Amino acid sequence: MVTDTVTDTGMFNAKGVTTMGRLANKNILITGGNSGIGLAAAQEVDREGARVAIGGLNEGWLQAAKETLGAGSLAVRADVSNLTDLDTMFATIKREFGHLDGVGVNADYSEFLFVEEVTEQSVDKVMAVNFNRLSL
């Protein structure tokens, strides 16, 4: 396992980029961190020195996103609308990081449906991801 390297001039991640910054020694989770704005947020907190955990649904995207982050990063497959997945994600982060200092809630879900196609289940899914789990 590759770890961050500490020298007398600072700490450098696996890519040789300095990681001393405003978030040095912080552990941050970014939900929806496997693509788009979530990935950009994860990359920024990584640049600022945090150890980053990213959550998302697509395992391939998660692993590709993790490769753009520092050596101490963590990728966890989780559906934030599923309480069991949330429990597993937080247990994994606690085991690997010990604790969290911050969470960026970026996971989202939408469906493009005609009005007559909207069901109670489709509304429940949108609400579960976008609103109900904000308290994590």
C-alpha positions in Angstrom: 0.0 0.0 0.0 1.3 3.4 -1.0 1.1 6.1 1.7 1.8 9.8 1.8 5.4 10.8 2.2 6.4 13.4 4.8 9.5 15.4 4.3 10.9 18.5 6.1 9.3 20.6 3.3 5.8 19.2 3.7 3.7 16.2 2.9 3.4 14.9 -0.7 0.7 12.5 -2.0 1.5 9.6 -4.4 1.6 12.0 -7.4 4.3 14.1 -5.7 1.8 17.0 -5.1 2.2 18.9 -1.8 -0.7 18.2 0.5 -0.1 20.7 3.2 -3.1 23.0 3.0 -6.2 24.3 4.8 -7.5 20.8 5.2 -4.3 19.0 6.3 -5.0 16.1 8.7 -8.8 16.3 8.0 -10.9 13.4 6.8 -13.7 14.4 4.3 -16.4 12.3 2.7 -17.9 13.5 -0.7 -21.1 11.6 -1.6 -21.5 11.5 -5.4 -17.7 12.0 -5.6 -17.2 9.6 -8.5 -18.0 12.2 -11.2 -18.9 15.7 -12.1 -19.0 18.4 -9.4 -18.6 15.8 -6.6 -15.3 14.6 -8.2 -14.1 18.1 -8.6 -14.9 18.8 -4.9 -13.0 15.6 -3.9 -10.0 16.6 -6.0 -10.0 20.1 -4.4 -10.2 18.9 -0.8 -7.4 16.4 -1.7 -5.3 19.3 -3.0 -5.9 21.1 0.3 -4.5 18.1 2.2 -7.5 16.1 3.4 -7.8 12.4 3.2 -10.8 11.9 0.9 -13.5 9.3 0.9 -15.8 9.3 -2.1 -19.1 7.5 -2.3 -21.0 6.6 -5.5 -23.0 3.9 -7.2 -20.8 2.9 -10.2 -17.8 0.8 -9.1 -15.9 1.5 -12.3 -16.3 5.3 -12.0 -15.4 5.1 -8.3 -12.1 3.4 -9.0 -11.3 5.8 -11.9 -12.1 8.8 -9.7 -10.0 7.3 -6.8 -7.0 7.1 -9.1 -7.1 10.9 -9.5 -6.9 11.4 -5.7 -4.0 11.0 -3.3 -2.7 7.7 -2.0 -4.7 8.0 1.3 -8.1 8.2 -0.5 -10.9 5.8 -0.2 -13.7 4.8 -2.7 -16.9 3.2 -1.3 -19.8 2.0 -3.3 -23.0 3.2 -1.6 -26.6 4.1 -2.5 -27.4 7.0 -0.2 -31.1 6.2 -0.4 -30.3 2.8 1.2 -29.8 2.9 5.0 -27.8 -0.4 4.9 -25.5 1.0 2.3 -25.0 4.2 4.4 -24.2 2.1 7.5 -21.7 0.1 5.5 -20.1 3.2 4.0 -19.7 4.9 7.4 -18.4 1.7 9.0 -15.8 1.4 6.2 -14.7 5.0 6.6 -14.5 4.7 10.4 -12.4 1.5 10.0 -10.0 3.2 7.5 -9.9 6.8 8.7 -11.0 6.6 12.4 -13.4 9.5 12.1 -14.8 12.1 9.7 -14.2 15.9 10.0 -16.6 16.9 7.2 -19.1 15.7 4.6 -19.9 17.1 1.2 -23.4 16.0 0.3 -23.3 15.9 -3.5 -25.1 12.7 -4.4 -28.3 13.3 -6.5 -30.9 11.5 -8.4 -33.4 12.5 -11.0 -35.7 10.9 -13.5 -37.0 12.5 -16.7 -40.6 11.4 -16.9 -43.8 12.6 -18.5 -46.3 13.6 -15.8 -48.4 10.5 -16.5 -45.4 8.3 -15.9 -44.6 9.6 -12.4 -45.2 7.0 -9.7 -45.1 7.1 -6.0 -41.9 4.9 -6.2 -40.2 7.4 -8.6 -41.0 10.3 -6.3 -39.8 8.3 -3.2 -36.5 7.6 -4.9 -35.9 11.2 -5.8 -36.8 12.3 -2.3 -34.7 9.6 -0.6 -31.5 10.6 -2.4 -32.0 14.4 -2.7 -33.7 15.3 0.6 -34.2 12.5 3.2 -30.6 11.5 3.5 -29.1 15.0 3.9 -28.8 14.4 7.7 -26.7 11.3 7.1 
